Amino acid sequence: MRKKAETRLIEGSVGNIEIRVKPSTEVEMANSKKRLVVISHPHSLYGGSMDNKVVTTMERAFSRLGYTTVAYNFRGVGRSQGEYDNGLGEQQDLQEVLNWARDQFAIEYSVLAGFSFGSYVALKAQDVCKVDALCTVAPPVGLYDFSTVAEIELPWVLIQGGEDEVVSAEEILDWAMSREFKPDVYWRNQASHFFHGELIWLRKVIEASFS
């Protein structure tokens, strides 16, 4: 039977955190790993939430690959309690959602994924979260201090549109290429920040990169 996504509340450090979880539908093989992705949404103060269409596209892509998917609302968004905390408290939210999912599903392989502001949160938290891979879509380089992001010594996919109207695509690429450990970059010249008309391409990139 196909499993449906469930929206629920879990306990966080400043109150409830609203999450949407879809357990893996993959038929487990003897040598397969139980895989998880936690997906962080764009900026809380500008309409970002776990219902953002890029986030839901990422959910579908990972779900099709057999991952358990967890999207969630940062503090102050939807039914998540608390207030926006400029990326600091949001890193704590991410850690708490990840820990909850690991406890629930006995995960063996975990990915942090994020779109825009959610990418920044994932990048800042990755060294503490101790995950196996990263997926960042349109990270907001230039809007936040990315010089404090720890070195990323794990598989890392960066997906970027060349017509990004929110952040500088060239600045993002320059930052990524300046890293000691560089990401695999997937670039779409005609894609905007929100990937209007390019969501199928985005899904296919994720499916090809994380299978």
ABEGO torsion letter per residue (X at the ends): XBBBBBBBBBBBAAEBBBBBBBBBABBBBAABBBBBBBBBBBBAAAGBBAABAAAAAAAAAAAAAGBBBBBBBBBGBEABBEBBAGGAAAAAAAAAAAAAAAAAAGBABBBBBBBEAAAAAAAAAAAAAGBABBBBBGBBBGABBAAABBBBABBBBBBBBAABAABBAAAAAAAAAABABBBBBBBBAABBAAGBGAAAAAAAAAAAAAX
